[in-house]
């Protein structure tokens, strides 16, 4: 097995461990093509009673400079402002990185 295969195996093991910690198990079922939609419907129906956990956000509130920079990135990329992230500087930083905040020349203003 090459290095990429080993990395993918490790990544999959980490993912499976994470899912098991959440109390989930992987189930693989082979069904006839004609039953596919029915099985998917049943699985979805069984999940409806579960409450989804809210996504965790990390960090302290963003600084005024970070908020200004995020607004600038949003306007350059024609995106909605990430107001929901203004209380979480680490999540806001990830959003800014995703949409090209590191490439701004005038990041001080």
Phi and psi restraints in degrees (value plus and minus 20) as a CYANA .aco file:
   2 UNK   PHI    -102.3   -62.3
   2 UNK   PSI     156.4   196.4
   3 UNK   PHI     -83.1   -43.1
   3 UNK   PSI     -56.5   -16.5
   4 UNK   PHI     -84.3   -44.3
   4 UNK   PSI     -61.7   -21.7
   5 UNK   PHI     -82.6   -42.6
   5 UNK   PSI     -58.8   -18.8
   6 UNK   PHI     -86.5   -46.5
   6 UNK   PSI     -61.7   -21.7
   7 UNK   PHI     -84.4   -44.4
   7 UNK   PSI     -61.9   -21.9
   8 UNK   PHI     -85.2   -45.2
   8 UNK   PSI     -57.4   -17.4
   9 UNK   PHI     -84.1   -44.1
   9 UNK   PSI     -64.6   -24.6
  10 UNK   PHI     -83.2   -43.2
  10 UNK   PSI     -61.9   -21.9
  11 UNK   PHI     -83.6   -43.6
  11 UNK   PSI     -62.2   -22.2
  12 UNK   PHI     -85.5   -45.5
  12 UNK   PSI     -59.3   -19.3
  13 UNK   PHI     -83.1   -43.1
  13 UNK   PSI     -62.2   -22.2
  14 UNK   PHI     -82.5   -42.5
  14 UNK   PSI     -63.0   -23.0
  15 UNK   PHI     -82.8   -42.8
  15 UNK   PSI     -66.4   -26.4
  16 UNK   PHI     -83.2   -43.2
  16 UNK   PSI     -59.3   -19.3
  17 UNK   PHI     -82.7   -42.7
  17 UNK   PSI     -62.5   -22.5
  18 UNK   PHI     -81.6   -41.6
  18 UNK   PSI     -62.8   -22.8
  19 UNK   PHI     -86.5   -46.5
  19 UNK   PSI     -60.1   -20.1
  20 UNK   PHI     -83.8   -43.8
  20 UNK   PSI     -57.4   -17.4
  21 UNK   PHI     -83.9   -43.9
  21 UNK   PSI     -47.6    -7.6
  22 UNK   PHI    -100.4   -60.4
  22 UNK   PSI     -24.3    15.7
  23 UNK   PHI      67.4   107.4
  23 UNK   PSI      -1.5    38.5
  24 UNK   PHI    -123.6   -83.6
  24 UNK   PSI     133.6   173.6
  25 UNK   PHI    -148.8  -108.8
  25 UNK   PSI     131.6   171.6
  26 UNK   PHI    -111.3   -71.3
  26 UNK   PSI     111.5   151.5
  27 UNK   PHI    -145.2  -105.2
  27 UNK   PSI     105.8   145.8
  28 UNK   PHI    -136.5   -96.5
  28 UNK   PSI     102.9   142.9
  29 UNK   PHI    -148.3  -108.3
  29 UNK   PSI     111.8   151.8
  30 UNK   PHI    -117.5   -77.5
  30 UNK   PSI     104.5   144.5
  31 UNK   PHI    -149.7  -109.7
  31 UNK   PSI     142.8   182.8
  32 UNK   PHI     -88.3   -48.3
  32 UNK   PSI     129.6   169.6
  33 UNK   PHI     -73.3   -33.3
  33 UNK   PSI     -58.2   -18.2
  34 UNK   PHI     -87.1   -47.1
  34 UNK   PSI     -40.3    -0.3
  35 UNK   PHI    -117.6   -77.6
  35 UNK   PSI     -21.2    18.8
  36 UNK   PHI     -75.8   -35.8
  36 UNK   PSI     -73.3   -33.3
  37 UNK   PHI     -83.5   -43.5
  37 UNK   PSI     -57.6   -17.6
  38 UNK   PHI     -84.5   -44.5
  38 UNK   PSI     -64.4   -24.4
  39 UNK   PHI     -84.5   -44.5
  39 UNK   PSI     -61.5   -21.5
  40 UNK   PHI     -83.3   -43.3
  40 UNK   PSI     -60.0   -20.0
  41 UNK   PHI     -82.2   -42.2
  41 UNK   PSI     -66.2   -26.2
  42 UNK   PHI     -81.2   -41.2
  42 UNK   PSI     -64.1   -24.1
  43 UNK   PHI     -81.8   -41.8
  43 UNK   PSI     -63.9   -23.9
  44 UNK   PHI     -85.5   -45.5
  44 UNK   PSI     -61.1   -21.1
  45 UNK   PHI     -80.0   -40.0
  45 UNK   PSI     -60.6   -20.6
  46 UNK   PHI     -89.7   -49.7
  46 UNK   PSI     -45.5    -5.5
  47 UNK   PHI    -103.0   -63.0
  47 UNK   PSI     -36.9     3.1
  48 UNK   PHI     -79.9   -39.9
  48 UNK   PSI     -48.7    -8.7
  49 UNK   PHI     -97.5   -57.5
  49 UNK   PSI     -34.8     5.2
  50 UNK   PHI     -96.9   -56.9
  50 UNK   PSI     125.1   165.1
  51 UNK   PHI    -115.8   -75.8
  51 UNK   PSI     111.8   151.8
  52 UNK   PHI     -97.2   -57.2
  52 UNK   PSI     121.2   161.2
  53 UNK   PHI     -96.5   -56.5
  53 UNK   PSI     118.4   158.4
  54 UNK   PHI     -87.7   -47.7
  54 UNK   PSI     127.3   167.3
  55 UNK   PHI     -87.9   -47.9
  55 UNK   PSI     114.2   154.2
  56 UNK   PHI     -98.9   -58.9
  56 UNK   PSI     117.4   157.4
  57 UNK   PHI    -135.3   -95.3
  57 UNK   PSI     131.1   171.1
  58 UNK   PHI    -143.2  -103.2
  58 UNK   PSI     127.6   167.6
  59 UNK   PHI      83.3   123.3
  59 UNK   PSI     156.0   196.0
  60 UNK   PHI    -101.2   -61.2
  60 UNK   PSI     151.8   191.8
  61 UNK   PHI     -80.6   -40.6
  61 UNK   PSI     126.7   166.7
  62 UNK   PHI     -89.2   -49.2
  62 UNK   PSI     131.9   171.9
  63 UNK   PHI     -96.1   -56.1
  63 UNK   PSI     144.9   184.9
  64 UNK   PHI     -81.1   -41.1
  64 UNK   PSI     -57.3   -17.3
  65 UNK   PHI     -82.7   -42.7
  65 UNK   PSI     -64.6   -24.6
  66 UNK   PHI     -82.8   -42.8
  66 UNK   PSI     -59.7   -19.7
  67 UNK   PHI     -85.7   -45.7
  67 UNK   PSI     -63.8   -23.8
  68 UNK   PHI     -79.4   -39.4
  68 UNK   PSI     -63.9   -23.9
  69 UNK   PHI     -84.5   -44.5
  69 UNK   PSI     -61.2   -21.2
  70 UNK   PHI     -83.4   -43.4
  70 UNK   PSI     -60.5   -20.5
  71 UNK   PHI     -82.3   -42.3
  71 UNK   PSI     -60.3   -20.3
  72 UNK   PHI     -85.5   -45.5
  72 UNK   PSI     -63.9   -23.9
  73 UNK   PHI     -82.1   -42.1
  73 UNK   PSI     -61.8   -21.8
  74 UNK   PHI     -82.2   -42.2
  74 UNK   PSI     -62.7   -22.7
  75 UNK   PHI     -89.9   -49.9
  75 UNK   PSI     -58.0   -18.0
  76 UNK   PHI     -83.8   -43.8
  76 UNK   PSI     -60.9   -20.9
  77 UNK   PHI    -113.0   -73.0
  77 UNK   PSI     -14.3    25.7
  78 UNK   PHI      35.4    75.4
  78 UNK   PSI      30.1    70.1
  79 UNK   PHI    -136.9   -96.9
  79 UNK   PSI     140.5   180.5
  80 UNK   PHI     -91.8   -51.8
  80 UNK   PSI     125.6   165.6
  81 UNK   PHI     -82.2   -42.2
  81 UNK   PSI     120.2   160.2
  82 UNK   PHI    -104.3   -64.3
  82 UNK   PSI      37.7    77.7
  83 UNK   PHI     -78.6   -38.6
  83 UNK   PSI     -49.8    -9.8
  84 UNK   PHI     -87.1   -47.1
  84 UNK   PSI     -31.7     8.3
  85 UNK   PHI    -126.1   -86.1
  85 UNK   PSI     -20.3    19.7
  86 UNK   PHI     -85.3   -45.3
  86 UNK   PSI     -38.6     1.4
  87 UNK   PHI    -113.3   -73.3
  87 UNK   PSI     -15.8    24.2
  88 UNK   PHI    -156.8  -116.8
  88 UNK   PSI      72.9   112.9
  89 UNK   PHI     -83.3   -43.3
  89 UNK   PSI     -52.5   -12.5
  90 UNK   PHI     -90.1   -50.1
  90 UNK   PSI     -64.3   -24.3
  91 UNK   PHI     -85.4   -45.4
  91 UNK   PSI     -58.1   -18.1
  92 UNK   PHI     -84.5   -44.5
  92 UNK   PSI     -61.1   -21.1
  93 UNK   PHI     -81.0   -41.0
  93 UNK   PSI     -61.0   -21.0
  94 UNK   PHI     -83.2   -43.2
  94 UNK   PSI     -61.5   -21.5
  95 UNK   PHI     -81.9   -41.9
  95 UNK   PSI     -64.9   -24.9
  96 UNK   PHI     -84.1   -44.1
  96 UNK   PSI     -60.5   -20.5
  97 UNK   PHI     -83.4   -43.4
  97 UNK   PSI     -61.7   -21.7
  98 UNK   PHI     -80.8   -40.8
  98 UNK   PSI     -60.0   -20.0
  99 UNK   PHI    -119.0   -79.0
  99 UNK   PSI      -1.7    38.3
 100 UNK   PHI      72.4   112.4
 100 UNK   PSI       4.6    44.6
 101 UNK   PHI     -83.7   -43.7
 101 UNK   PSI     -49.8    -9.8
 102 UNK   PHI     -91.3   -51.3
 102 UNK   PSI     -38.1     1.9
 103 UNK   PHI    -108.2   -68.2
 103 UNK   PSI     -24.8    15.2
 104 UNK   PHI     -90.8   -50.8
 104 UNK   PSI     111.6   151.6
 105 UNK   PHI     -94.8   -54.8
 105 UNK   PSI     -60.7   -20.7
 106 UNK   PHI    -121.0   -81.0
 106 UNK   PSI      38.7    78.7
 107 UNK   PHI     -98.8   -58.8
 107 UNK   PSI     -26.9    13.1
 108 UNK   PHI    -104.1   -64.1
 108 UNK   PSI     -38.1     1.9
